[in-house]
Amino acid sequence: MANSPQARKRARQNEKRRRHNASFRSMVRTYIKKVRAAIDDKDHKAASEAYQAAVPIIDRMAEKGIIHKNKAARHKSRLNSAIKALQ
């Protein structure tokens, strides 16, 4: 457990950031699930629209360091491939 005042403050800050980042990660997952759901329904138009909405969110979270940039690229690539396969 944190004993010094600085360590206690860092523990508080880390917990606050962890919760904040968790909500961002959850948001990214939700956008990805929306695209996946449209792909599973074989709806190309809806999947494309969901993908267009998800890409800026995924990129922003990679930029902030919430998810790794390679993970963001992998998600975008796989989703785009799945959407193209619908045509």
N, CA, C and O atoms as a GROMACS GRO file, in nm:
protein
  348
    1MET      N    1   0.084  -0.119   0.000
    1MET     CA    2   0.000   0.000   0.000
    1MET      C    3   0.088   0.124   0.000
    1MET      O    4   0.200   0.122   0.052
    2ALA      N    5   0.038   0.230  -0.058
    2ALA     CA    6   0.113   0.355  -0.068
    2ALA      C    7   0.126   0.420   0.070
    2ALA      O    8   0.027   0.438   0.141
    3ASN      N    9   0.249   0.456   0.107
    3ASN     CA   10   0.273   0.513   0.238
    3ASN      C   11   0.300   0.663   0.235
    3ASN      O   12   0.254   0.736   0.322
    4SER      N   13   0.374   0.709   0.134
    4SER     CA   14   0.404   0.852   0.128
    4SER      C   15   0.289   0.928   0.064
    4SER      O   16   0.210   0.870  -0.011
    5PRO      N   17   0.279   1.055   0.093
    5PRO     CA   18   0.171   1.135   0.031
    5PRO      C   19   0.175   1.131  -0.122
    5PRO      O   20   0.071   1.125  -0.187
    6GLN      N   21   0.296   1.134  -0.179
    6GLN     CA   22   0.309   1.130  -0.325
    6GLN      C   23   0.258   0.997  -0.380
    6GLN      O   24   0.190   0.992  -0.483
    7ALA      N   25   0.292   0.888  -0.309
    7ALA     CA   26   0.249   0.757  -0.356
    7ALA      C   27   0.097   0.743  -0.345
    7ALA      O   28   0.035   0.680  -0.431
    8ARG      N   29   0.038   0.800  -0.241
    8ARG     CA   30  -0.107   0.795  -0.227
    8ARG      C   31  -0.174   0.872  -0.341
    8ARG      O   32  -0.274   0.828  -0.397
    9LYS      N   33  -0.117   0.989  -0.374
    9LYS     CA   34  -0.173   1.069  -0.482
    9LYS      C   35  -0.160   0.993  -0.615
    9LYS      O   36  -0.255   0.989  -0.694
   10ARG      N   37  -0.044   0.932  -0.639
   10ARG     CA   38  -0.026   0.858  -0.764
   10ARG      C   39  -0.126   0.742  -0.772
   10ARG      O   40  -0.178   0.713  -0.879
   11ALA      N   41  -0.152   0.677  -0.660
   11ALA     CA   42  -0.248   0.567  -0.658
   11ALA      C   43  -0.387   0.618  -0.693
   11ALA      O   44  -0.461   0.553  -0.767
   12ARG      N   45  -0.423   0.735  -0.640
   12ARG     CA   46  -0.554   0.795  -0.673
   12ARG      C   47  -0.561   0.829  -0.821
   12ARG      O   48  -0.660   0.801  -0.888
   13GLN      N   49  -0.455   0.891  -0.872
   13GLN     CA   50  -0.453   0.930  -1.013
   13GLN      C   51  -0.459   0.808  -1.105
   13GLN      O   52  -0.530   0.808  -1.205
   14ASN      N   53  -0.384   0.704  -1.069
   14ASN     CA   54  -0.382   0.583  -1.151
   14ASN      C   55  -0.520   0.518  -1.157
   14ASN      O   56  -0.564   0.472  -1.262
   15GLU      N   57  -0.589   0.515  -1.044
   15GLU     CA   58  -0.722   0.456  -1.040
   15GLU      C   59  -0.821   0.538  -1.125
   15GLU      O   60  -0.904   0.483  -1.197
   16LYS      N   61  -0.809   0.668  -1.115
   16LYS     CA   62  -0.896   0.757  -1.194
   16LYS      C   63  -0.871   0.737  -1.344
   16LYS      O   64  -0.966   0.728  -1.422
   17ARG      N   65  -0.744   0.730  -1.383
   17ARG     CA   66  -0.710   0.709  -1.524
   17ARG      C   67  -0.753   0.571  -1.572
   17ARG      O   68  -0.799   0.555  -1.685
   18ARG      N   69  -0.738   0.470  -1.485
   18ARG     CA   70  -0.778   0.334  -1.522
   18ARG      C   71  -0.927   0.330  -1.556
   18ARG      O   72  -0.966   0.268  -1.655
   19ARG      N   73  -1.008   0.394  -1.473
   19ARG     CA   74  -1.153   0.397  -1.499
   19ARG      C   75  -1.184   0.472  -1.628
   19ARG      O   76  -1.266   0.428  -1.708
   20HIS      N   77  -1.119   0.583  -1.647
   20HIS     CA   78  -1.140   0.666  -1.766
   20HIS      C   79  -1.103   0.588  -1.892
   20HIS      O   80  -1.179   0.585  -1.989
   21ASN      N   81  -0.986   0.523  -1.890
   21ASN     CA   82  -0.941   0.445  -2.005
   21ASN      C   83  -1.030   0.324  -2.030
   21ASN      O   84  -1.052   0.286  -2.145
   22ALA      N   85  -1.082   0.264  -1.923
   22ALA     CA   86  -1.170   0.148  -1.938
   22ALA      C   87  -1.296   0.188  -2.013
   22ALA      O   88  -1.346   0.111  -2.095
   23SER      N   89  -1.347   0.307  -1.986
   23SER     CA   90  -1.468   0.352  -2.058
   23SER      C   91  -1.437   0.374  -2.206
   23SER      O   92  -1.521   0.345  -2.291
   24PHE      N   93  -1.318   0.425  -2.236
   24PHE     CA   94  -1.279   0.443  -2.375
   24PHE      C   95  -1.265   0.308  -2.446
   24PHE      O   96  -1.310   0.293  -2.560
   25ARG      N   97  -1.202   0.211  -2.380
   25ARG     CA   98  -1.187   0.079  -2.440
   25ARG      C   99  -1.323   0.016  -2.466
   25ARG      O  100  -1.345  -0.048  -2.569
   26SER      N  101  -1.414   0.035  -2.373
   26SER     CA  102  -1.549  -0.018  -2.387
   26SER      C  103  -1.618   0.046  -2.508
   26SER      O  104  -1.687  -0.022  -2.584
   27MET      N  105  -1.598   0.176  -2.526
   27MET     CA  106  -1.659   0.246  -2.639
   27MET      C  107  -1.607   0.189  -2.771
   27MET      O  108  -1.684   0.167  -2.865
   28VAL      N  109  -1.477   0.165  -2.779
   28VAL     CA  110  -1.417   0.109  -2.901
   28VAL      C  111  -1.479  -0.028  -2.930
   28VAL      O  112  -1.516  -0.057  -3.044
   29ARG      N  113  -1.490  -0.111  -2.827
   29ARG     CA  114  -1.547  -0.245  -2.844
   29ARG      C  115  -1.692  -0.237  -2.893
   29ARG      O  116  -1.734  -0.317  -2.976
   30THR      N  117  -1.766  -0.140  -2.842
   30THR     CA  118  -1.906  -0.124  -2.882
   30THR      C  119  -1.916  -0.089  -3.030
   30THR      O  120  -1.998  -0.145  -3.102
   31TYR      N  121  -1.831   0.004  -3.077
   31TYR     CA  122  -1.832   0.041  -3.218
   31TYR      C  123  -1.796  -0.079  -3.306
   31TYR      O  124  -1.856  -0.100  -3.412
   32ILE      N  125  -1.697  -0.158  -3.262
   32ILE     CA  126  -1.656  -0.275  -3.338
   32ILE      C  127  -1.770  -0.377  -3.343
   32ILE      O  128  -1.793  -0.439  -3.447
   33LYS      N  129  -1.840  -0.395  -3.231
   33LYS     CA  130  -1.952  -0.489  -3.227
   33LYS      C  131  -2.064  -0.447  -3.321
   33LYS      O  132  -2.130  -0.532  -3.381
   34LYS      N  133  -2.086  -0.316  -3.333
   34LYS     CA  134  -2.190  -0.267  -3.425
   34LYS      C  135  -2.157  -0.304  -3.569
   34LYS      O  136  -2.245  -0.345  -3.645
   35VAL      N  137  -2.030  -0.290  -3.606
   35VAL     CA  138  -1.988  -0.327  -3.741
   35VAL      C  139  -2.004  -0.477  -3.761
   35VAL      O  140  -2.058  -0.522  -3.862
   36ARG      N  141  -1.956  -0.555  -3.664
   36ARG     CA  142  -1.967  -0.702  -3.671
   36ARG      C  143  -2.112  -0.747  -3.684
   36ARG      O  144  -2.142  -0.838  -3.761
   37ALA      N  145  -2.202  -0.682  -3.609
   37ALA     CA  146  -2.345  -0.718  -3.615
   37ALA      C  147  -2.401  -0.694  -3.755
   37ALA      O  148  -2.477  -0.776  -3.807
   38ALA      N  149  -2.364  -0.581  -3.816
   38ALA     CA  150  -2.411  -0.550  -3.951
   38ALA      C  151  -2.354  -0.650  -4.051
   38ALA      O  152  -2.422  -0.690  -4.146
   39ILE      N  153  -2.229  -0.690  -4.031
   39ILE     CA  154  -2.167  -0.789  -4.120
   39ILE      C  155  -2.238  -0.923  -4.107
   39ILE      O  156  -2.265  -0.990  -4.206
   40ASP      N  157  -2.269  -0.962  -3.983
   40ASP     CA  158  -2.338  -1.089  -3.959
   40ASP      C  159  -2.478  -1.090  -4.021
   40ASP      O  160  -2.528  -1.195  -4.061
   41ASP      N  161  -2.541  -0.972  -4.029
   41ASP     CA  162  -2.673  -0.960  -4.091
   41ASP      C  163  -2.665  -0.952  -4.243
   41ASP      O  164  -2.768  -0.943  -4.310
   42LYS      N  165  -2.543  -0.956  -4.296
   42LYS     CA  166  -2.520  -0.948  -4.442
   42LYS      C  167  -2.572  -0.817  -4.501
   42LYS      O  168  -2.616  -0.813  -4.616
   43ASP      N  169  -2.568  -0.710  -4.422
   43ASP     CA  170  -2.616  -0.579  -4.466
   43ASP      C  171  -2.495  -0.491  -4.499
   43ASP      O  172  -2.435  -0.430  -4.410
   44HIS      N  173  -2.460  -0.485  -4.628
   44HIS     CA  174  -2.341  -0.413  -4.671
   44HIS      C  175  -2.349  -0.264  -4.640
   44HIS      O  176  -2.252  -0.204  -4.594
   45LYS      N  177  -2.464  -0.205  -4.667
   45LYS     CA  178  -2.480  -0.061  -4.646
   45LYS      C  179  -2.464  -0.025  -4.498
   45LYS      O  180  -2.391   0.068  -4.463
   46ALA      N  181  -2.532  -0.097  -4.412
   46ALA     CA  182  -2.524  -0.069  -4.268
   46ALA      C  183  -2.384  -0.096  -4.215
   46ALA      O  184  -2.334  -0.022  -4.130
   47ALA      N  185  -2.321  -0.201  -4.265
   47ALA     CA  186  -2.184  -0.234  -4.222
   47ALA      C  187  -2.087  -0.124  -4.262
   47ALA      O  188  -1.999  -0.086  -4.185
   48SER      N  189  -2.104  -0.072  -4.384
   48SER     CA  190  -2.016   0.036  -4.430
   48SER      C  191  -2.034   0.161  -4.347
   48SER      O  192  -1.936   0.227  -4.310
   49GLU      N  193  -2.158   0.194  -4.316
   49GLU     CA  194  -2.185   0.313  -4.234
   49GLU      C  195  -2.130   0.296  -4.093
   49GLU      O  196  -2.071   0.389  -4.037
   50ALA      N  197  -2.148   0.178  -4.036
   50ALA     CA  198  -2.096   0.152  -3.902
   50ALA      C  199  -1.943   0.157  -3.903
   50ALA      O  200  -1.882   0.207  -3.808
   51TYR      N  201  -1.883   0.107  -4.009
   51TYR     CA  202  -1.737   0.108  -4.022
   51TYR      C  203  -1.686   0.252  -4.030
   51TYR      O  204  -1.587   0.287  -3.966
   52GLN      N  205  -1.754   0.333  -4.110
   52GLN     CA  206  -1.714   0.474  -4.124
   52GLN      C  207  -1.723   0.548  -3.991
   52GLN      O  208  -1.643   0.638  -3.966
   53ALA      N  209  -1.818   0.510  -3.906
   53ALA     CA  210  -1.832   0.572  -3.775
   53ALA      C  211  -1.725   0.519  -3.679
   53ALA      O  212  -1.679   0.592  -3.590
   54ALA      N  213  -1.685   0.394  -3.696
   54ALA     CA  214  -1.592   0.331  -3.603
   54ALA      C  215  -1.447   0.371  -3.626
   54ALA      O  216  -1.370   0.383  -3.531
   55VAL      N  217  -1.409   0.393  -3.751
   55VAL     CA  218  -1.269   0.420  -3.783
   55VAL      C  219  -1.212   0.541  -3.709
   55VAL      O  220  -1.104   0.530  -3.652
   56PRO      N  221  -1.280   0.656  -3.707
   56PRO     CA  222  -1.222   0.770  -3.634
   56PRO      C  223  -1.208   0.743  -3.484
   56PRO      O  224  -1.112   0.789  -3.422
   57ILE      N  225  -1.301   0.669  -3.428
   57ILE     CA  226  -1.295   0.637  -3.285
   57ILE      C  227  -1.176   0.546  -3.258
   57ILE      O  228  -1.100   0.569  -3.164
   58ILE      N  229  -1.159   0.443  -3.341
   58ILE     CA  230  -1.047   0.351  -3.325
   58ILE      C  231  -0.914   0.426  -3.338
   58ILE      O  232  -0.823   0.406  -3.259
   59ASP      N  233  -0.905   0.512  -3.440
   59ASP     CA  234  -0.782   0.589  -3.461
   59ASP      C  235  -0.752   0.681  -3.343
   59ASP      O  236  -0.637   0.693  -3.300
   60ARG      N  237  -0.855   0.746  -3.292
   60ARG     CA  238  -0.836   0.838  -3.180
   60ARG      C  239  -0.786   0.766  -3.055
   60ARG      O  240  -0.699   0.816  -2.984
   61MET      N  241  -0.842   0.648  -3.030
   61MET     CA  242  -0.800   0.573  -2.911
   61MET      C  243  -0.657   0.520  -2.928
   61MET      O  244  -0.583   0.510  -2.830
   62ALA      N  245  -0.618   0.487  -3.051
   62ALA     CA  246  -0.480   0.444  -3.076
   62ALA      C  247  -0.385   0.562  -3.055
   62ALA      O  248  -0.275   0.546  -3.001
   63GLU      N  249  -0.428   0.678  -3.099
   63GLU     CA  250  -0.346   0.799  -3.084
   63GLU      C  251  -0.325   0.833  -2.936
   63GLU      O  252  -0.216   0.875  -2.896
   64LYS      N  253  -0.429   0.813  -2.856
   64LYS     CA  254  -0.421   0.843  -2.713
   64LYS      C  255  -0.348   0.735  -2.634
   64LYS      O  256  -0.314   0.755  -2.518
   65GLY      N  257  -0.325   0.619  -2.698
   65GLY     CA  258  -0.256   0.511  -2.630
   65GLY      C  259  -0.350   0.419  -2.552
   65GLY      O  260  -0.304   0.336  -2.474
   66ILE      N  261  -0.480   0.434  -2.574
   66ILE     CA  262  -0.576   0.347  -2.506
   66ILE      C  263  -0.564   0.205  -2.561
   66ILE      O  264  -0.568   0.108  -2.486
   67ILE      N  265  -0.550   0.195  -2.694
   67ILE     CA  266  -0.520   0.066  -2.756
   67ILE      C  267  -0.394   0.087  -2.840
   67ILE      O  268  -0.362   0.199  -2.879
   68HIS      N  269  -0.323  -0.021  -2.866
   68HIS     CA  270  -0.199  -0.012  -2.943
   68HIS      C  271  -0.231   0.019  -3.089
   68HIS      O  272  -0.335  -0.023  -3.140
   69LYS      N  273  -0.142   0.092  -3.155
   69LYS     CA  274  -0.168   0.131  -3.294
   69LYS      C  275  -0.178   0.010  -3.387
   69LYS      O  276  -0.254   0.013  -3.483
   70ASN      N  277  -0.102  -0.095  -3.358
   70ASN     CA  278  -0.112  -0.215  -3.442
   70ASN      C  279  -0.245  -0.287  -3.422
   70ASN      O  280  -0.301  -0.343  -3.516
   71LYS      N  281  -0.295  -0.285  -3.300
   71LYS     CA  282  -0.425  -0.346  -3.272
   71LYS      C  283  -0.534  -0.268  -3.346
   71LYS      O  284  -0.626  -0.328  -3.402
   72ALA      N  285  -0.524  -0.136  -3.347
   72ALA     CA  286  -0.620  -0.053  -3.420
   72ALA      C  287  -0.616  -0.086  -3.569
   72ALA      O  288  -0.720  -0.101  -3.633
   73ALA      N  289  -0.496  -0.096  -3.623
   73ALA     CA  290  -0.480  -0.126  -3.765
   73ALA      C  291  -0.537  -0.265  -3.796
   73ALA      O  292  -0.601  -0.284  -3.900
   74ARG      N  293  -0.513  -0.360  -3.707
   74ARG     CA  294  -0.563  -0.497  -3.727
   74ARG      C  295  -0.715  -0.500  -3.729
   74ARG      O  296  -0.775  -0.565  -3.815
   75HIS      N  297  -0.777  -0.430  -3.634
   75HIS     CA  298  -0.924  -0.425  -3.630
   75HIS      C  299  -0.979  -0.363  -3.758
   75HIS      O  300  -1.070  -0.417  -3.820
   76LYS      N  301  -0.924  -0.250  -3.797
   76LYS     CA  302  -0.973  -0.181  -3.917
   76LYS      C  303  -0.957  -0.269  -4.041
   76LYS      O  304  -1.047  -0.277  -4.124
   77SER      N  305  -0.843  -0.336  -4.052
   77SER     CA  306  -0.817  -0.420  -4.167
   77SER      C  307  -0.915  -0.537  -4.174
   77SER      O  308  -0.971  -0.566  -4.280
   78ARG      N  309  -0.934  -0.604  -4.061
   78ARG     CA  310  -1.022  -0.721  -4.061
   78ARG      C  311  -1.168  -0.683  -4.085
   78ARG      O  312  -1.240  -0.753  -4.156
   79LEU      N  313  -1.210  -0.571  -4.027
   79LEU     CA  314  -1.347  -0.528  -4.050
   79LEU      C  315  -1.368  -0.490  -4.195
   79LEU      O  316  -1.469  -0.525  -4.256
   80ASN      N  317  -1.272  -0.418  -4.251
   80ASN     CA  318  -1.283  -0.375  -4.391
   80ASN      C  319  -1.285  -0.495  -4.485
   80ASN      O  320  -1.361  -0.499  -4.582
   81SER      N  321  -1.201  -0.594  -4.456
   81SER     CA  322  -1.199  -0.716  -4.538
   81SER      C  323  -1.334  -0.787  -4.534
   81SER      O  324  -1.384  -0.834  -4.636
   82ALA      N  325  -1.392  -0.794  -4.414
   82ALA     CA  326  -1.521  -0.861  -4.400
   82ALA      C  327  -1.631  -0.786  -4.474
   82ALA      O  328  -1.721  -0.848  -4.531
   83ILE      N  329  -1.624  -0.653  -4.473
   83ILE     CA  330  -1.725  -0.572  -4.543
   83ILE      C  331  -1.710  -0.592  -4.695
   83ILE      O  332  -1.809  -0.606  -4.766
   84LYS      N  333  -1.587  -0.593  -4.743
   84LYS     CA  334  -1.563  -0.613  -4.887
   84LYS      C  335  -1.610  -0.751  -4.932
   84LYS      O  336  -1.654  -0.768  -5.046
   85ALA      N  337  -1.600  -0.849  -4.843
   85ALA     CA  338  -1.642  -0.985  -4.877
   85ALA      C  339  -1.793  -0.995  -4.893
   85ALA      O  340  -1.842  -1.089  -4.954
   86LEU      N  341  -1.868  -0.899  -4.838
   86LEU     CA  342  -2.014  -0.900  -4.851
   86LEU      C  343  -2.061  -0.869  -4.992
   86LEU      O  344  -2.169  -0.912  -5.032
   87GLN      N  345  -1.980  -0.795  -5.067
   87GLN     CA  346  -2.026  -0.750  -5.200
   87GLN      C  347  -2.041  -0.863  -5.298
   87GLN      O  348  -2.079  -0.840  -5.413
   0.00000   0.00000   0.00000
